[in-house]
Amino acid sequence: MSEGTGNILEVVKVNKSFHDPVTVPVLKDVSMAVKRGEFVSVTGKSGCGKSTLLYILSTMDTDYEGQVIIDNEPTFGLTGERLSQIRNEKIGFVFQFHYLLSEFSVLKNVMLPGLKLAKRSTAEIEARAMELLKDLQVEDQALKMANQLSGGQKQRVAIARSMINDPLIIMGDEPTGNLDKKNSEIVFDIFQKIASEHKRSLLVVTHDNDFAARTDRTIVMDDGRVVG
Amino acid sequence: MRLLFSISLTLLRAKLRQSIVAAVGVMFSITMFVTLLGFMNGLNDLLDGLILNRTPHIRLYNELKASPTQPIDLTTDSSTHNFVRNVKPKNELPKLRNAQAIMDALKKDPRVLAVSPRLVAQVFFNVGTVDLNAQVNGIDVTQEVLYYRFADYLTEGDPHDLATSANTIVLGKGLADMMEASIGETVQVTTATGERAMLRVSGIFQSGIADADKVQCYANIKTVQKLLARPSSYYTDINVKLHDLLEAPVMAQELARRFDVDALDIQTANAQFETGSDVRNIISYAVGVVLLIVAGFGIYNILNMMIYEKLDAIAILKATGFSGSDVRRIFLLLSMIIGIAGGVSGLIGGFTLQNIIDNIPFVTAALPTVKTFPIDYSPKYYIIAVTFALLTTWVAGWFPARKASQVDPVEIIRGK
C-alpha cells in the first residue's frame, strides 16, 4: 500500500505526441495525482487528450515520455509481462462499451481476471464474484450468457469484473456514455459507494458535466494540458 | 495454463462448426497419409519380396571363362601384340572346389545368417516326342523353407515330401502345365550327359515370374547328385544369407578373393528393385506431406478469421491483465487442440481404411500366396503422421497466435 504521499496514482510530466501523418503533441507536461479513496473525474472538450491520458495511466499505452507511478512503483519502461500483472492486480477498467466475452457466462466473465491472478481458489473467486453481482443487483443474471443482458446490466457486470481483484484504482472511459439517465444514475451511485465504502480510488473520464460535478474532484483538460 | 486451456476450449466451442471442419481437414490428411504409405509399402514389400525372398544375399559359383593367359603371352615381351588364341576354355565342370570347407568357414562367420548349397543341372523332360529344356535345382529343402520361403511358393504339394522321399521333383507351374503333369505322376528326365531317370512329381511351384516357372524345377540335392552320378560333395553354388543385407557387396568381393570363386551380391543382381522402392516411397511421402500442408492452411485460415472476430475479446483479456504471451498461448492451444483431435481421429481413420484395403480380394496368378491387397501396418507411418500433424498445426497456429498477441488493446477499445 502507498505510504508517505498517500497517492495511489501519480503522474509526473507526461508528454505524448501522435506521429502519423505529422507530429502533433497531445499531452503537454501533464502532472497529477489520485489519493486513496478519492473519486476523480477528468473532463474536457473532445480531442483534449483526456482519453489518451487515461490509456497511458492504464499502462496499456507505453508510447510516452515522463513517469507514471502506480502504488509507488514507477511503471515507465517495465516489461509487458509486468505491466500485465499490474493491470491484473491493481487496476480495474470500465469502458464505454462493456467488452464482455460473449462466449462466457456472466459469472465466468467476472471471474476471469481473478482466475488469472490466481491468488485465491476458484471457489473463493466464484463466491466473491457472486457477492459483487449481488451488490450490483445482477446476481440473477449470473448464469446467462453475456450477450443476453441489457445495456445497463452489462455495464454493471463490467463494473463487477473490474472489482474482482480488489484493485487500488478503477479507471473508467465514459462508463455512462452508452447508458440512459436512469442507468447512468445507478452506475454513479455504485462508483460513489466503491469510493466511500470500499476506499477504492476512481478515475473517470467523462464529458457529462453533471456526472463530473458530483465527484470529489474534477480535473479539467484543454489542448493537452491540465487547466483546473 | 489450465485457465488458458479452458479459455481456448470455450472459444473453440463457440466456433464449433469451423473447428470441426479444420479438425476434419487434419483427420483426412492423416488418414490418407497413413493409408497411402501403408498400402504403398505393402506393395513395395510384396514386389521386392518377389525377388528378394528368393534370392540369396551372396551367391558363390564358378563361371566358365576363357583362359586369361594364352601360352604365347609367356614367350613374347610386352612390346609386341599377339592375337593367337588357341587355348579354349577347359572342359571343366562348374563344380565348386572345396565346397564343404567353404561352407564350414562361412558358418563360423558372425555376419552370416544361413549357408545353403545348391546343385544346378540342365536337363530335358521327355514328353512324347518333344524334349523340354529345363533346369533342376538341387536344394537343401529344410534350409530353403527356413530362409527362402520355399513353402510359400508351392501351390500344391508338401515340401516335407521333397525333403524325405528320394526321386521326387517339384515342377514349375508353366512346365507342369506343358507336360500336363500333376502330383503323384512320374516324369522322365534326361541329363546333358545322357543319363535317364524317372522322378515322381511331389509339388507344383509358382514363383510369380512366368518365364522362370517354365524352366525351373526343384529336387532334393541328393537326388540331383545321384541323377548326375556325382559324389555327395558335388555342389555348383553356395547361397549365403546375411544378417544385414547392406553388407553384401563388400562381403561378396571379400569372399571372391578369399575362396577364389565368383561371388554375386544381391544389390548388383537386382539394382532396379531398390530404385523402384525409393521412387515409390518419395512419391507417397510427397503426397502425404502436401495433404498435411493443405490441412495446415485450413487451420491457419480459421484461426485468422477467429482472431479478427475476437479482437474485442483479445483487447479486454489484455486490459484485464492477460499478457501478450498468454494470448499467444490461448490461440496456439486452440490450434493444437484441433491438430491433436484431427490427428488422433486421422490415425483411427487410417487404421480403419488400411484394414478395409487389407480385406479387398487381390488374386493374381503371379502371386500364389497373396489373396488380398498387401498393407504394411508399421507404426513408423503412424508416428511420422502424428509428428507431421502436430508440427503443421503448430506452425499454422503460431502465425495467427503471434498476431493476436500483438493486438494493441488501446486501438481496439478507443476505436469503438
Interface residues (C-beta under 8 A of the other chain):
Chain A: S51 Y55 S58 M60 D61 G80 E81 S84 Q85 R87 N88 E89 F93 F95 Q96 F97 Y99 L100 L101 S102 E103 F104 K108 L112 P113 L115 K116 L117 A118 R161 N165 D173
Chain B: L3 I7 T10 L11 R13 A14 D312 A313 A315 I316 L317 K318 A319 T320 G321 F322 S323 G324 S325 D326 D408 P409 V410 I413 R414 K416
